[in-house]
């Protein structure tokens, strides 16, 4: 799950780079990246739907616990993160394809 979420962040950062948008910075950049991906701007539609952004935020928070505060790991909390990861696995490809078609005709 850690690698999957990190790959998602890398993909979202690449989309921002390709669109000439500033990358988020600061201590909350991981959270800010997801929020920006879920928000439309004047120059582009939202990259992620609200539901998928919520799932991405859930895997982000789980990764933070796993990486930074593993001694506070709650097994019951993992189930929600697994459901969020499953949602991302099921929907992310289609959402990125939709974004690509809207923004550049799918080429």
C-alpha positions in Angstrom: 0.0 0.0 0.0 2.9 2.3 0.7 4.4 1.9 -2.7 1.0 2.2 -4.4 0.2 5.5 -2.7 3.7 6.8 -3.4 3.2 5.9 -7.1 -0.1 7.8 -7.0 1.6 10.9 -5.6 4.3 10.6 -8.2 1.7 10.4 -11.0 -0.2 13.4 -9.7 3.0 15.4 -9.4 3.8 14.6 -13.0 0.4 15.7 -14.1 0.9 19.0 -12.4 4.4 19.4 -14.0 3.0 18.6 -17.4 0.3 21.2 -16.9 2.8 23.8 -15.7 1.3 24.0 -12.2 3.4 24.5 -9.1 3.9 21.5 -6.9 2.5 21.8 -3.3 5.2 22.5 -0.7 5.5 22.6 3.0 4.7 20.1 5.7 1.3 19.3 4.4 2.2 18.9 0.7 1.0 15.3 0.6 -2.5 16.3 1.7 -2.5 19.4 -0.4 -1.6 17.4 -3.5 -4.7 15.3 -3.1 -6.9 18.3 -2.4 -5.6 20.0 -5.5 -6.1 16.9 -7.6 -9.7 16.9 -6.5 -10.3 20.5 -7.4 -10.8 22.0 -10.8 -8.9 25.2 -11.7 -9.5 27.7 -14.4 -7.0 25.8 -16.6 -8.1 22.2 -15.9 -10.9 20.0 -14.6 -10.4 18.0 -11.4 -8.0 15.1 -11.9 -9.7 12.9 -9.3 -13.3 12.7 -8.3 -14.2 13.6 -4.7 -14.7 9.9 -3.9 -11.4 8.8 -5.3 -9.6 11.8 -3.6 -11.2 10.6 -0.3 -9.8 7.1 -0.9 -6.4 8.6 -1.7 -6.4 10.6 1.5 -7.3 7.5 3.4 -4.3 5.6 2.0 -2.1 8.7 2.6 -3.1 8.7 6.3 -2.5 5.0 6.6 1.0 5.3 4.9 1.8 8.1 7.4 1.0 5.8 10.4 2.9 2.9 8.8 6.0 4.9 8.1 6.1 7.5 11.0 4.2 6.1 13.9 4.0 2.3 13.5 4.0 1.8 17.2 0.5 3.4 17.2 -0.7 1.1 14.5 -4.3 0.0 15.0 -5.2 -3.2 13.1 -8.9 -2.3 13.0 -7.9 0.9 11.2 -6.3 -1.1 8.4 -9.6 -2.4 7.0 -10.7 1.1 5.9 -7.3 1.7 4.3 -7.6 -1.6 2.4 -11.1 -0.6 1.2 -9.7 2.7 0.0 -6.8 1.0 -1.8 -9.3 -1.3 -3.5 -11.3 1.7 -4.6 -8.2 3.3 -6.1 -7.2 0.1 -7.8 -10.7 -0.2 -9.4 -11.2 3.5 -10.5 -7.9 5.3 -10.8 -7.1 4.1 -14.4 -10.5 5.2 -15.7 -10.3 8.6 -13.9 -6.9 9.4 -15.3 -8.1 8.3 -18.8 -11.1 10.6 -18.4 -8.9 13.5 -17.4 -6.6 12.9 -20.3 -9.5 12.8 -22.8 -10.9 16.0 -21.4 -7.6 17.9 -21.3 -5.9 16.8 -24.5 -8.3 14.7 -26.5 -6.8 11.4 -25.3 -3.7 11.5 -27.3 
